[in-house]
Amino acid sequence: MGVDHACERFQSEIRFALVSDASLQERLSCLISGVCHLQRDGFPDEHVWDEFRKLVNETTKRGNHQQGDEAIHATTSQMSNEKARECLEEALSIFSHLAKAFGRTEFVI
């Protein structure tokens, strides 16, 4: 798939998170559900890949035996607004790295 695909997925999910009236937890859940399937080849280097994996792990750790969207929802629904906001900010940072790697100095959200 590559960095361009990852960048497009993140851009779409970030856009939704910015304009949605949903709670921070719901925005985060939707964003992670939309990008959690991305693979290593979609990231420009190990650092960004590691940051992405940390974010996915942080947003699925309370899922116990659940997988995918269920694990994401189980975790994000229990987060404080502050923690959900931190995770959304981390997602924006990852998107910024992807946009730079894809050669986009300007992007539309």
HELIX and SHEET records of a PDB file:
HELIX    1   1 VAL A    3  VAL A   19  1                                  17    
HELIX    2   2 LEU A   24  VAL A   35  1                                  12    
HELIX    3   3 ARG A   40  GLY A   42  5                                   3    
HELIX    4   4 GLU A   46  GLU A   58  1                                  13    
HELIX    5   5 GLY A   68  THR A   76  1                                   9    
HELIX    6   6 ASN A   81  ALA A  101  1                                  21    
END                                                                             
